[in-house]
């Protein structure tokens, strides 16, 4: 029964992470770690993420106010996507069964906790009733910032 729960949780985790609108541009195989820290890679990946928010579901008295709130919400969603790429995602699952046959209670919680530094907005635009924000994070900028601080 435990192995069945583990399989179900694994499939749910794969399904959850495969629905994000993120893209990786680059290769991580060229990063070398030595006794002096991290050596400069030959190329740096560029991470991209897109966040979406419904305009009509936002609270507000006017259409303009709802659109501004949707712009903010879509930007936060895009930052969440980038944080997931940079820092990963923490999954917590709880299941309980009744009489070892019927699943009584099951929950899955995903948490993303991290710091995104150096991202820039590529564009923000409406698509029907939805607002979209596209972000880009050039990891070379992050490398240079850490290098300037002497943190590498």
C-alpha positions as CSV (number, residue, x, y, z in Angstrom):
1,X,0.0,0.0,0.0
2,X,2.9,2.3,0.8
3,X,4.4,1.7,-2.6
4,X,1.1,2.5,-4.3
5,X,0.9,5.8,-2.4
6,X,4.5,6.5,-3.4
7,X,3.7,5.9,-7.1
8,X,0.6,8.1,-6.9
9,X,2.6,10.9,-5.3
10,X,5.4,10.6,-7.8
11,X,2.9,10.8,-10.8
12,X,1.2,13.8,-9.2
13,X,4.5,15.5,-8.7
14,X,5.5,14.9,-12.3
15,X,2.1,16.2,-13.5
16,X,2.3,19.3,-11.4
17,X,5.8,20.3,-12.6
18,X,5.1,19.6,-16.3
19,X,2.3,22.2,-16.6
20,X,4.5,25.3,-16.0
21,X,5.4,27.7,-18.8
22,X,9.0,27.9,-18.2
23,X,12.0,27.4,-20.5
24,X,15.6,26.7,-20.0
25,X,18.1,28.0,-22.5
26,X,21.6,26.7,-21.8
27,X,23.5,23.7,-20.5
28,X,24.5,23.1,-16.9
29,X,27.2,20.5,-17.7
30,X,30.0,23.1,-18.0
31,X,29.9,24.3,-14.3
32,X,33.0,23.1,-12.4
33,X,33.5,23.3,-8.7
34,X,37.0,23.2,-7.3
35,X,38.7,24.0,-4.0
36,X,38.8,27.7,-4.9
37,X,35.0,27.9,-5.5
38,X,33.1,27.8,-8.7
39,X,35.0,28.3,-11.9
40,X,33.5,30.5,-14.6
41,X,31.4,28.4,-17.0
42,X,31.8,28.8,-20.8
43,X,28.1,29.6,-21.2
44,X,25.3,30.8,-19.0
45,X,21.7,29.6,-19.3
46,X,18.9,32.1,-19.7
47,X,15.8,31.2,-17.7
48,X,12.3,32.4,-18.9
49,X,8.9,32.2,-17.2
50,X,5.4,33.4,-18.0
51,X,2.8,34.2,-15.5
52,X,-0.9,34.5,-16.2
53,X,-3.8,36.1,-14.3
54,X,-7.5,36.6,-15.0
55,X,-8.7,40.2,-15.3
56,X,-12.4,39.6,-14.6
57,X,-11.7,37.6,-11.4
58,X,-9.8,40.5,-9.8
59,X,-11.5,42.6,-7.2
60,X,-12.1,46.3,-8.1
61,X,-14.8,48.8,-9.0
62,X,-13.6,49.5,-12.6
63,X,-12.2,47.5,-15.5
64,X,-8.9,49.5,-15.3
65,X,-8.4,48.7,-11.7
66,X,-9.0,45.0,-12.3
67,X,-6.5,45.1,-15.2
68,X,-3.8,46.7,-13.0
69,X,-4.4,44.1,-10.4
70,X,-4.2,41.3,-13.0
71,X,-0.9,42.9,-14.3
72,X,0.6,42.7,-10.8
73,X,-0.8,39.1,-10.2
74,X,0.7,37.9,-13.5
75,X,4.0,39.4,-12.7
76,X,4.1,37.7,-9.3
77,X,3.1,34.4,-10.9
78,X,6.0,34.7,-13.4
79,X,8.4,35.4,-10.5
80,X,7.1,32.3,-8.7
81,X,7.8,30.3,-11.9
82,X,11.4,31.7,-11.9
83,X,11.9,30.9,-8.2
84,X,10.8,27.3,-8.9
85,X,13.4,27.0,-11.6
86,X,16.2,28.6,-9.5
87,X,15.4,27.2,-6.0
88,X,13.3,24.1,-6.7
89,X,10.0,23.1,-5.3
90,X,9.2,21.5,-1.9
91,X,6.4,18.9,-2.0
92,X,4.6,17.6,1.1
93,X,2.0,14.9,0.9
94,X,-0.3,13.4,3.4
95,X,-2.5,10.4,3.0
96,X,-4.7,8.4,5.3
97,X,-6.7,5.2,4.5
98,X,-9.7,3.7,6.1
99,X,-9.7,-0.1,6.6
100,X,-6.7,-0.4,4.2
101,X,-9.0,-0.3,1.2
102,X,-10.6,3.1,0.6
103,X,-8.6,6.3,0.5
104,X,-10.1,8.5,3.1
105,X,-8.0,11.7,3.0
106,X,-5.2,12.8,0.7
107,X,-3.5,16.1,0.3
108,X,-0.5,17.5,-1.6
109,X,1.1,20.8,-0.8
110,X,3.7,22.5,-2.9
111,X,5.9,25.3,-1.5
112,X,8.4,27.5,-3.3
113,X,10.7,29.5,-1.2
114,X,13.5,31.5,-2.7
115,X,15.1,34.6,-3.8
116,X,15.1,35.8,-7.5
117,X,17.7,38.5,-8.2
118,X,18.3,40.2,-11.6
119,X,15.2,39.2,-13.5
120,X,13.8,41.5,-16.1
121,X,10.3,41.9,-17.6
122,X,10.4,41.1,-21.3
123,X,6.8,42.1,-21.9
124,X,3.3,42.4,-20.4
125,X,0.2,42.0,-22.5
126,X,-3.5,41.1,-22.4
127,X,-4.8,37.9,-24.0
128,X,-8.6,38.2,-24.0
129,X,-9.6,38.2,-20.3
130,X,-6.1,37.1,-19.2
131,X,-3.0,39.2,-18.5
132,X,0.4,37.7,-19.2
133,X,3.9,38.7,-18.0
134,X,7.1,37.2,-19.4
135,X,10.3,37.4,-17.4
136,X,13.8,36.5,-18.2
137,X,16.7,35.8,-15.9
138,X,20.2,35.8,-17.4
139,X,22.4,33.7,-15.1
140,X,25.5,35.5,-16.2
141,X,24.2,38.6,-14.4
142,X,23.8,36.5,-11.2
143,X,27.3,35.0,-11.6
144,X,28.8,38.5,-12.1
145,X,26.9,39.9,-9.0
146,X,28.2,37.1,-6.8
147,X,31.7,37.5,-8.3
148,X,31.7,41.3,-7.5
149,X,30.8,40.4,-3.9
150,X,33.5,37.8,-3.7
151,X,30.9,35.1,-2.9
152,X,32.2,32.6,-5.5
